[in-house]
Amino acid sequence: MANLDMIYNRKSVRKFKDVEVPKEDILKMLEAAIEAPSPKHQQNWNFVVITNKELINKMAEIVATSHEKIGEIAKTEKDRKIHMSVLKYYTSFKNAPAVVMVYSKPYDMIEYKILKENGATKEVLDVLVSPQSAAQAIGAAVENFLLAATEMGYGSCYMTGPTHAKAELEKLIGFEKPNYELMSMISVGIAEDNTPEKLPRKPLQEVVTFVD
Ligand SMILES: Cc1cc2nc3c(=O)[nH]c(=O)nc-3n(C[C@H](O)[C@H](O)[C@H](O)COP(=O)(O)O)c2cc1C
């Protein structure tokens, strides 16, 4: 029988103990991450690991400020409050001992270029890119990372929410690789005691159809 425990044991953890994650452990999680599939094996990911507490705190401040600024768009106080209510999910990484910033470069789709040069319509080209293959590969890599972290006894959380501040975050971190942009972040560390249980799933029959 296959052992799928790590899949069922994984949950999003947003509170961490003040315990460092050894670099070797993070590297092991990253080794798992890069085993993920990617479109045409382009391995379009790049990971930046932050363990500096001051930097992590500064990142959380940047996200909070950006979130508040975006919230000024809301026309009513009620809408602004709803917008602000999710901020805690975008800054929960501030207490994590390590944060992995996941960058991606666009998927280089050779047939897209060829069809475009041959005058394909926007409709055809839009269908080609609609699977957002680069983002899907990032998702696969992040999930591998999360599963490895779980198996190794760590808590983690996959986040895209904080990336609305990507311009400022990228500037602060100073990682520069042409054509790469911040796609998601992962917080990782030893989970605080009694973190919330994993959320229940929709029943399988609601989300699965067999076509025989
Ligand atoms: C693409 C993606 C983006 C997410 N972004 C955030 C985020 O910004 N902040 C956060 O706290 N959780 C984020 N999550 C975690 C989800 O909220 C979480 O997976 C979901 O509520 C189910 O809970 P579970 O992971 O404990 O099973 C994200 C998950 C995914 C897959």
The ligand as an SDF file (V2000), in Angstrom:
LIG
                    3D

 31 33  0  0  0  0  0  0  0  0999 V2000
   -1.9290   29.3750   -4.7650 C   0  0  0  0  0  0  0  0  0  0  0  0
   -2.1740   29.4760   -3.2750 C   0  0  0  0  0  0  0  0  0  0  0  0
   -2.0640   30.7050   -2.6520 C   0  0  0  0  0  0  0  0  0  0  0  0
   -2.2320   30.8250   -1.2800 C   0  0  0  0  0  0  0  0  0  0  0  0
   -2.0250   32.0370   -0.6790 N   0  0  0  0  0  0  0  0  0  0  0  0
   -2.1190   32.1380    0.6560 C   0  0  0  0  0  0  0  0  0  0  0  0
   -1.8020   33.3700    1.3010 C   0  0  0  0  0  0  0  0  0  0  0  0
   -1.4560   34.3630    0.6920 O   0  0  0  0  0  0  0  0  0  0  0  0
   -1.8730   33.4050    2.6490 N   0  0  0  0  0  0  0  0  0  0  0  0
   -2.2390   32.3080    3.3860 C   0  0  0  0  0  0  0  0  0  0  0  0
   -2.2740   32.4170    4.6030 O   0  0  0  0  0  0  0  0  0  0  0  0
   -2.5490   31.1390    2.8030 N   0  0  0  0  0  0  0  0  0  0  0  0
   -2.4840   31.0170    1.4610 C   0  0  0  0  0  0  0  0  0  0  0  0
   -2.7320   29.8260    0.8640 N   0  0  0  0  0  0  0  0  0  0  0  0
   -3.0800   28.6550    1.6860 C   0  0  0  0  0  0  0  0  0  0  0  0
   -4.5740   28.3510    1.6230 C   0  0  0  0  0  0  0  0  0  0  0  0
   -5.2960   29.3270    2.3290 O   0  0  0  0  0  0  0  0  0  0  0  0
   -4.8080   26.9480    2.2180 C   0  0  0  0  0  0  0  0  0  0  0  0
   -4.0940   26.0050    1.4640 O   0  0  0  0  0  0  0  0  0  0  0  0
   -6.2880   26.5640    2.2240 C   0  0  0  0  0  0  0  0  0  0  0  0
   -7.0230   27.4240    3.0460 O   0  0  0  0  0  0  0  0  0  0  0  0
   -6.4840   25.1190    2.6960 C   0  0  0  0  0  0  0  0  0  0  0  0
   -5.9210   24.9140    3.9620 O   0  0  0  0  0  0  0  0  0  0  0  0
   -4.7940   23.8070    4.2030 P   0  0  0  0  0  0  0  0  0  0  0  0
   -3.5750   24.2110    3.4030 O   0  0  0  0  0  0  0  0  0  0  0  0
   -4.5050   23.8430    5.6820 O   0  0  0  0  0  0  0  0  0  0  0  0
   -5.3080   22.4950    3.7690 O   0  0  0  0  0  0  0  0  0  0  0  0
   -2.5690   29.6760   -0.5060 C   0  0  0  0  0  0  0  0  0  0  0  0
   -2.6840   28.4380   -1.1400 C   0  0  0  0  0  0  0  0  0  0  0  0
   -2.4780   28.3380   -2.5000 C   0  0  0  0  0  0  0  0  0  0  0  0
   -2.5570   26.9860   -3.1590 C   0  0  0  0  0  0  0  0  0  0  0  0
  1  2  1  0
  2  3  1  0
  2 30  2  0
  3  4  2  0
  4  5  1  0
  4 28  1  0
  5  6  2  0
  6  7  1  0
  6 13  1  0
  7  8  2  0
  7  9  1  0
  9 10  1  0
 10 11  2  0
 10 12  1  0
 12 13  2  0
 13 14  1  0
 14 15  1  0
 14 28  1  0
 15 16  1  0
 16 17  1  0
 16 18  1  0
 18 19  1  0
 18 20  1  0
 20 21  1  0
 20 22  1  0
 22 23  1  0
 23 24  1  0
 24 25  2  0
 24 26  1  0
 24 27  1  0
 28 29  2  0
 29 30  1  0
 30 31  1  0
M  END
$$$$
